[in-house]
Amino acid sequence: MTDNYANEPMMEMFLFETSQLIEQLEQQILSSEKSNNYTEDAINEIFRIMHTIKGS
């Protein structure tokens, strides 16, 4: 197996964007739990974030 650093910038961008999405997801879930209310908009946002992470 050879060392290939050609994709390193892409991996760094993926990790950066994914960490931001996870923070957004955490904020959305904590906010919904705190208010004890998962609105339709909140659920859609959670699914959107998860779909974006999965698609990456």
C-alpha positions as CSV (number, residue, x, y, z in Angstrom):
1,M,0.0,0.0,0.0
2,T,1.4,3.4,-1.0
3,D,1.1,6.6,0.9
4,N,-1.2,8.9,-1.1
5,Y,-1.5,12.5,0.2
6,A,-3.3,13.8,-2.9
7,N,-6.7,13.7,-1.2
8,E,-5.5,15.1,2.1
9,P,-7.0,18.6,1.5
10,M,-10.3,17.0,0.6
11,M,-10.2,14.9,3.8
12,E,-9.5,18.0,5.9
13,M,-12.5,19.8,4.3
14,F,-14.7,16.7,4.9
15,L,-13.7,16.6,8.5
16,F,-14.2,20.3,9.0
17,E,-17.7,20.3,7.4
18,T,-18.8,17.2,9.2
19,S,-17.8,18.6,12.6
20,Q,-19.8,21.7,11.8
21,L,-22.8,19.6,10.9
22,I,-22.5,17.5,14.0
23,E,-22.5,20.7,16.1
24,Q,-25.7,21.9,14.3
25,L,-27.2,18.5,14.9
26,E,-26.3,18.6,18.6
27,Q,-27.7,22.1,19.0
28,Q,-31.0,21.1,17.3
29,I,-31.5,18.0,19.4
30,L,-30.6,19.7,22.7
31,S,-32.9,22.6,21.9
32,S,-35.8,20.2,21.1
33,E,-35.1,18.2,24.3
34,K,-34.9,21.3,26.4
35,S,-38.3,22.5,25.2
36,N,-39.6,18.9,25.3
37,N,-41.0,19.5,21.9
38,Y,-39.8,18.1,18.6
39,T,-41.6,20.2,16.0
40,E,-42.0,19.2,12.4
41,D,-39.4,21.8,11.4
42,A,-36.9,20.5,14.0
43,I,-37.3,16.9,12.8
44,N,-36.9,17.9,9.2
45,E,-33.7,19.8,10.1
46,I,-32.3,16.8,12.0
47,F,-33.1,14.5,9.0
48,R,-31.5,17.1,6.6
49,I,-28.3,17.3,8.6
50,M,-28.1,13.5,8.9
51,H,-28.7,13.1,5.2
52,T,-26.0,15.6,4.4
53,I,-23.5,13.8,6.6
54,K,-24.5,10.4,5.1
55,G,-24.1,11.8,1.5
56,S,-20.6,13.1,2.2
